[in-house]
Amino acid sequence: MAFQTGGRHTIIARLEMNDNVPFIRVAHAIHESGGEVVAVDIINRGKDTTIRDITMFIAKAENERDVIRNVSEIPGVRIVNVSDRTFLMHLGGKLEVKSRVPVKNRDDLSHVYTPGVARVSMALHEDPSKAYSLTIKRNTVAVLTDGTSVLGLGDIGPIAALPVMEGKAMLFKELAGVDAFPVCLDTKDVDEIVRIAKAIAPVFGGINLEDISAPRCFEIEDRLKKELDIPVFHDDQHGTAVVMMAGLINALKIVGKRLQDIKVVFSGVGAAGVACTKMLLNAGVKNIVGATRSVGILRRGVPYDSPMHRWYAEHTNPDNIAGTLSDAMEGADVFIGVSGPNVITVDDLKKMARDPIVFAMANPNPEIAPEIAQPYVRVMATGRSDYPNQLNNVLCFPGIFRGALDCQATEINEEMKMAAAEAIASVVDESELNEQYIIPSVFNTKVVEAVRKKVIEAAIATGVARKVPHGFAKGEVPEEQTMTR
């Protein structure tokens, strides 16, 4: 059976049915069990039986069990096979490696491998920077995890994390043409993770850290950023922050408020909450209050055990207010949830300032259901695809890495991240902007190029670009050297 954490999935049931069994009886059994028939295909007709493939939506895993049981109990119906479309798409993995040049004869072989490849190896030995023009390094990103904080599943380990990392690599390729490869490490030791990442770095033009639990993720990223000369980007932190910022830029246009004037309340002070807060502080927001279920509002003078909580208390809550998350909501212009389901109520929304903005980003179940919140807020956004204004990291990381690779950036800095946020926001034209459309779709083809362009400009302006791509201002960054050997 398929394991689901939320949302419906698709199964295909192959049934052998006696011809005297009316199909409506099967459809009724599926519907009564929580399924929805979406397609029926006749596979084969026998003398007295018909084999059909029934494609259906299933709301929950337990509904799937009920559907199979109830259909199998119908006299004259035999279940031949049940396939889960999600599992079928994962058979054999979702990635493969392909050659970019053909090897059809001895001469081809002599160029791509021995003896010709030795000349290229010596060229790189003399000048390692030529790896960007002569190897896969120029377009390859490692999607690196230890499997300790995977989606909403938690610490499920590197093997179980692999399908998620494969999926991320697919998005890199499909949306931005970036060759990404999953690297799932069977260790939780920070020193070892850093050592392994550094050891494999020669192959990659960047490292996307993924699904590593806090606070270890902070140390791993900080150390790798200091010790490597390629971009290192923890998407759970910074991708979330960039997309949140993009949505907020446009939401504030709708309500006519400025960043420096608003009060922002956070529910959740983990990796994503800290990164979002840092980005807002850098953007000029002065009044940010964070709260968790366990400790309430974070404030100065309290000896918190968590280093994240200590940092947060020192850098936010300028009025040093105390209390619960509900208390923090008084007079708030913006609520940003990066925690869990059902942590705020309608009464909390009623405490907010005029035209409240609510970003309930917990997945799959937001901090407050949009249908409950909608009458009391001006702008509502979630992390889900089945509601308007989906705040999804897919809007961010493909374009950021595309830009960073194209200019051979040594890092992804704050200016590049803010440029990415502004680029995402700009894809929504002023004439299109409204309460239901503050952020572009993840399938909007303009997003990656807009982000790429602004990220390259920011990298050049801040001096972290080693190459000036064609069409960009040159400044002080040296031109890419052309290989003429």
C-alpha positions in Angstrom: 0.0 0.0 0.0 1.1 3.6 -0.7 2.2 5.7 2.3 0.6 9.1 2.1 1.1 12.1 4.4 -1.6 14.2 2.8 -3.4 14.7 -0.5 -4.8 12.1 -2.8 -3.0 9.7 -5.0 -3.7 7.6 -8.1 -4.0 3.8 -8.3 -4.9 1.5 -11.2 -6.8 -1.6 -10.5 -6.9 -4.4 -13.1 -10.2 -6.3 -12.7 -11.4 -9.5 -14.4 -15.2 -9.2 -14.4 -17.9 -11.6 -15.4 -20.0 -10.1 -18.1 -23.1 -10.4 -16.0 -21.7 -8.0 -13.3 -22.9 -4.4 -14.0 -20.0 -2.0 -13.9 -22.1 0.5 -11.9 -21.8 -1.9 -9.0 -18.0 -1.7 -9.1 -18.1 2.1 -9.4 -20.5 2.3 -6.4 -18.2 0.1 -4.3 -15.2 2.4 -5.2 -17.2 5.6 -4.4 -18.5 4.3 -1.1 -14.9 3.4 0.0 -13.6 6.8 -0.6 -12.3 6.4 -4.2 -13.2 8.3 -7.4 -13.2 6.6 -10.8 -11.4 8.8 -13.4 -10.8 6.4 -16.3 -11.9 2.9 -17.4 -9.9 1.0 -20.1 -10.9 -2.3 -21.6 -7.8 -4.5 -21.9 -9.2 -7.8 -23.1 -12.6 -9.4 -23.8 -13.0 -13.2 -23.3 -16.0 -15.4 -23.8 -17.6 -14.6 -20.5 -15.3 -12.1 -18.9 -13.8 -8.7 -19.5 -10.5 -7.3 -18.1 -10.6 -3.6 -17.3 -8.1 -1.2 -15.9 -9.8 1.2 -13.5 -7.9 4.4 -12.8 -9.0 6.1 -9.6 -8.1 8.8 -7.2 -7.8 7.8 -3.5 -7.9 10.3 -0.7 -5.9 8.3 1.9 -4.0 5.1 2.3 -6.8 3.5 4.4 -9.3 4.3 1.7 -7.2 2.3 -0.7 -7.4 -0.7 1.5 -11.2 -0.3 1.8 -11.6 0.1 -2.0 -9.6 -3.1 -2.7 -11.5 -5.1 -0.1 -15.0 -3.9 -1.1 -14.4 -4.5 -4.8 -12.9 -7.9 -4.3 -16.0 -9.0 -2.3 -18.3 -8.4 -5.3 -19.3 -11.8 -6.7 -17.9 -12.3 -10.3 -15.1 -9.7 -9.9 -11.4 -10.7 -9.4 -8.6 -8.2 -8.8 -5.7 -9.2 -11.0 -3.3 -6.4 -10.0 -3.2 -3.1 -8.2 -0.6 -0.5 -9.3 0.2 2.8 -7.6 1.0 5.5 -10.2 3.5 7.1 -7.9 5.4 3.9 -7.3 5.3 3.1 -11.0 7.1 6.4 -11.8 9.8 5.4 -9.3 10.5 1.9 -10.8 14.3 1.8 -11.5 14.8 5.3 -10.1 13.9 8.6 -11.8 17.4 9.5 -13.1 19.9 8.2 -15.6 23.3 9.3 -16.9 23.7 9.9 -20.7 26.7 10.7 -22.8 26.7 14.1 -24.5 28.9 12.8 -27.4 28.7 9.5 -29.3 31.4 6.8 -29.2 30.9 4.9 -32.4 34.4 3.9 -33.5 38.0 3.6 -32.5 38.7 7.3 -33.3 35.9 8.5 -31.1 37.2 6.3 -28.3 40.7 7.8 -28.6 39.3 11.3 -28.1 37.0 10.7 -25.2 39.3 8.3 -23.4 42.8 7.1 -23.8 45.1 8.4 -25.3 43.5 11.8 -26.0 41.9 12.4 -22.6 45.4 12.5 -21.1 46.1 15.9 -22.8 42.9 17.3 -21.3 43.8 15.9 -17.8 47.3 17.6 -18.0 45.6 20.9 -19.1 43.5 20.7 -16.0 46.5 19.8 -13.9 48.2 23.0 -15.1 45.1 25.1 -14.7 42.3 23.7 -12.6 39.9 26.6 -13.4 39.5 25.1 -16.9 37.4 22.3 -15.3 34.5 24.8 -15.8 34.9 24.6 -19.6 36.2 21.0 -20.1 34.2 18.9 -17.5 30.8 18.4 -16.1 31.7 20.8 -13.2 30.3 23.8 -15.1 26.7 22.5 -15.0 26.5 20.0 -12.1 25.1 20.3 -8.6 25.3 17.8 -5.7 21.9 17.5 -3.9 23.4 16.4 -0.5 21.5 15.1 2.5 21.9 12.9 5.5 18.2 12.1 5.6 17.6 13.5 9.0 14.8 16.0 8.2 13.0 14.7 5.1 9.8 16.5 4.1 7.4 16.0 6.9 8.7 12.5 7.6 11.6 13.4 9.9 14.8 11.3 10.4 14.1 8.5 7.9 17.8 8.0 6.8 19.7 8.3 3.6 18.1 5.3 1.7 14.6 6.6 2.3 15.7 10.1 1.4 17.0 9.0 -2.0 13.6 9.3 -3.9 13.2 12.8 -2.7 16.7 13.8 -3.7 16.1 12.2 -7.1 13.0 14.3 -7.5 14.9 17.4 -6.6 17.5 16.6 -9.2 14.7 16.1 -11.8 13.4 19.6 -11.1 16.9 21.1 -11.5 17.1 19.5 -14.9 13.6 20.0 -16.1 13.3 23.6 -15.1 16.8 25.0 -15.4 18.9 22.5 -17.4 21.1 21.9 -14.4 22.6 18.4 -14.1 22.0 17.5 -10.4 22.9 14.2 -8.7 21.6 12.9 -5.3 24.3 12.4 -2.7 22.8 10.6 0.4 25.3 10.2 3.2 25.1 7.4 5.8 26.3 9.5 8.6 25.0 12.2 11.0 28.4 13.4 12.1 28.9 17.0 11.2 32.7 16.7 10.8 32.3 13.7 8.5 29.6 15.3 6.4 31.8 18.4 5.9 34.8 16.2 5.1 32.9 14.2 2.5 31.4 17.3 0.9 34.8 18.8 0.5 36.2 15.6 -0.9 33.6 15.3 -3.7 33.5 19.1 -4.4 36.0 18.9 -7.4 33.2 17.3 -9.4 30.5 19.9 -8.7 29.9 23.5 -9.5 27.6 23.9 -6.5 26.2 22.0 -3.5 22.5 22.1 -2.6 22.1 20.9 1.0 18.8 19.3 1.6 16.7 17.9 4.5 19.4 18.1 7.1 18.0 18.7 10.6 18.7 21.8 12.7 20.8 23.0 14.3 23.4 20.8 12.5 22.4 22.2 9.1 23.7 25.7 10.2 27.1 24.5 11.1 27.4 22.3 8.0 26.5 25.1 5.7 28.6 27.7 7.5 31.7 25.5 7.4 31.3 24.5 3.8 30.8 28.1 2.7 34.0 29.1 4.4 36.0 26.1 3.1 34.8 25.7 -0.5 35.0 28.1 -3.4 31.7 26.9 -5.0 28.1 27.9 -4.0 26.7 26.1 -1.0 23.0 26.6 -0.5 20.7 25.0 2.1 17.4 25.1 0.3 15.2 24.4 3.4 16.5 27.6 4.8 17.2 30.0 2.0 14.9 28.7 -0.7 12.0 29.1 1.8 13.2 32.6 2.7 13.5 33.8 -0.9 10.1 32.6 -1.9 8.5 34.0 1.3 10.2 37.3 0.5 8.9 37.3 -3.1 5.4 36.7 -1.9 5.6 39.4 0.8 7.0 42.0 -1.7 3.8 41.6 -3.8 1.4 41.2 -0.8 2.6 44.5 0.6 1.9 46.2 -2.7 -1.7 45.1 -2.4 -2.2 46.4 1.2 -0.1 49.5 0.7 2.4 48.9 3.5 6.2 49.2 3.7 8.7 46.6 5.0 10.1 49.0 7.5 6.7 49.8 9.0 5.2 46.3 9.5 5.1 43.9 12.5 5.8 40.3 11.5 4.9 37.3 13.7 6.6 33.9 13.2 5.3 30.6 14.3 8.3 28.3 14.2 11.9 29.1 14.9 13.7 26.3 13.1 16.0 26.4 10.1 13.4 28.0 7.8 12.1 30.4 10.4 15.6 31.7 11.2 16.5 32.1 7.6 13.2 33.9 6.8 13.8 36.2 9.8 17.3 37.0 8.7 16.2 37.9 5.3 13.4 40.2 6.6 15.9 41.9 8.9 18.3 42.5 6.0 15.4 43.9 4.0 14.7 46.5 6.7 11.9 45.0 8.8 12.3 46.2 12.3 9.6 44.5 14.3 9.7 40.7 14.2 8.4 38.5 17.0 8.9 34.7 17.0 7.1 32.1 19.1 7.1 28.4 19.5 4.6 26.1 21.2 7.3 25.0 23.7 8.7 28.3 24.9 6.2 30.9 23.7 7.4 34.3 22.6 11.2 34.4 22.4 12.6 37.4 24.3 15.8 38.7 25.8 16.8 37.7 29.3 15.6 34.1 29.1 18.3 31.3 29.2 17.2 29.2 26.3 18.9 25.9 25.7 18.7 26.1 21.9 21.4 28.3 20.2 18.8 29.2 17.6 16.4 30.4 20.3 19.2 32.4 21.9 20.1 34.1 18.6 16.5 34.8 17.9 15.8 36.4 21.2 18.8 38.7 20.8 17.9 39.9 17.3 14.1 40.2 17.3 11.2 41.3 19.5 12.4 44.9 20.0 9.8 45.6 22.6 10.7 42.4 24.5 7.1 41.3 24.9 6.3 38.0 26.6 3.5 35.5 26.3 2.2 33.1 23.7 1.9 33.1 20.0 -1.7 34.3 20.4 -0.4 37.3 22.4 2.1 38.0 19.7 -0.6 38.3 17.1 -1.9 41.6 18.6 -1.4 44.3 16.0 0.6 42.1 13.6 0.5 43.0 9.9 2.0 39.7 8.8 1.9 36.2 10.1 4.4 33.7 8.7 4.0 30.1 9.7 6.8 27.6 9.3 5.7 25.2 12.1 2.8 22.9 12.1 -1.0 22.6 11.6 -3.7 24.5 13.5 -1.5 26.8 15.7 -3.6 29.9 15.2 -7.3 30.6 15.2 -9.8 33.0 13.9 -9.6 34.9 17.2 -5.9 35.4 16.6 -6.6 36.8 13.1 -9.1 39.2 14.5 -6.2 40.7 16.7 -4.1 41.6 13.7 -3.8 45.0 12.1 -5.9 46.1 9.1 -5.6 44.1 5.9 -3.7 41.2 7.5 -1.3 39.0 5.5 -1.1 35.3 6.4 1.5 33.0 5.0 0.6 29.6 6.5 3.5 27.6 5.0 3.4 24.3 6.9 2.9 21.3 4.7 0.8 19.3 4.1 -1.5 21.0 6.7 -1.1 24.7 7.2 -1.1 26.7 10.5 -4.7 27.6 9.8 -7.0 26.3 7.0 -7.4 28.8 4.2 -11.1 28.3 4.0 -11.3 29.2 7.7 -8.9 32.2 7.5 -10.1 33.7 4.2 -12.9 35.9 5.6 -10.6 37.6 8.1 -7.4 38.2 6.0 -6.6 40.3 3.0 -3.9 38.1 1.5 -3.5 34.3 2.2 -0.8 32.0 1.0 0.2 28.5 1.8 2.8 25.9 0.7 0.1 23.8 -1.0 -0.7 23.5 -4.7 -4.5 23.2 -4.2 -4.9 26.7 -2.9 -4.0 30.1 -4.5 -0.6 31.6 -3.8 1.5 28.5 -3.4 4.9 29.5 -1.8 7.1 26.7 -3.2 10.9 26.5 -3.2 10.8 25.3 -6.8 10.4 28.9 -7.7 13.8 29.6 -6.3 16.5 27.0 -6.4 16.6 26.2 -10.2 17.1 29.8 -11.2 19.5 30.6 -8.4 21.8 27.7 -9.3 21.4 28.4 -13.0 22.7 31.9 -12.4 25.4 30.9 -10.0 26.7 28.3 -12.4 26.6 30.5 -15.4 28.8 33.2 -13.8 30.9 30.6 -11.9 30.0 32.3 -8.6 32.1 31.4 -5.5 29.0 31.7 -3.2 25.4 32.6 -3.0 25.3 35.7 -0.9 22.5 37.8 0.6 22.4 40.2 -2.3 21.9 37.3 -4.7 19.1 35.9 -2.6 17.3 39.2 -2.4 17.8 39.6 -6.2 16.2 36.2 -6.6 13.2 37.2 -4.5 12.7 40.5 -6.4 12.9 38.6 -9.7 10.3 36.1 -8.7 8.0 38.9 -7.5 8.5 40.8 -10.8 7.2 37.9 -12.9 3.7 38.9 -11.6 2.9 42.0 -13.6 1.3 44.9 -11.8 -1.8 44.5 -14.0 -2.1 40.9 -12.9 -1.4 41.4 -9.2 -4.3 40.7 -6.8 -5.1 38.9 -3.6 -5.3 35.5 -5.3 -2.2 36.0 -7.4 0.9 37.3 -5.6 3.4 34.7 -6.7 3.9 33.0 -10.1 3.1 29.4 -10.7 6.0 26.9 -10.4 5.3 26.1 -14.1 5.7 29.7 -15.2 8.5 29.5 -17.8 9.6 33.1 -17.1 10.7 32.5 -13.5 14.0 30.7 -14.0 15.3 33.2 -16.6 14.2 36.1 -14.5 15.9 34.7 -11.4 19.1 33.7 -13.4 19.5 37.2 -14.8 19.1 39.0 -11.5 21.3 36.5 -9.6 24.1 37.0 -12.2 23.9 40.8 -11.9 24.1 40.6 -8.1 27.0 38.2 -8.2 28.9 40.5 -10.6 28.1 43.6 -8.5 29.3 41.9 -5.3 32.4 40.5 -6.8 31.7 36.8 -6.4 31.4 36.0 -10.1 34.5 34.5 -11.8 32.9 34.9 -15.2 30.9 37.5 -17.0 28.4 35.7 -19.2 27.6 37.2 -22.6 25.2 40.1 -22.4 26.1 41.3 -18.9 28.1 44.3 -17.8 31.8 43.5 -17.3 32.8 45.5 -14.3 35.9 44.2 -12.5 35.2 40.5 -13.1 37.6 38.9 -15.6 36.3 37.5 -18.9 36.1 33.7 -19.2 39.3 32.4 -20.8 38.6 30.5 -24.0 40.2 27.1 -24.3 42.3 27.0 -27.5 44.6 24.0 -27.0 
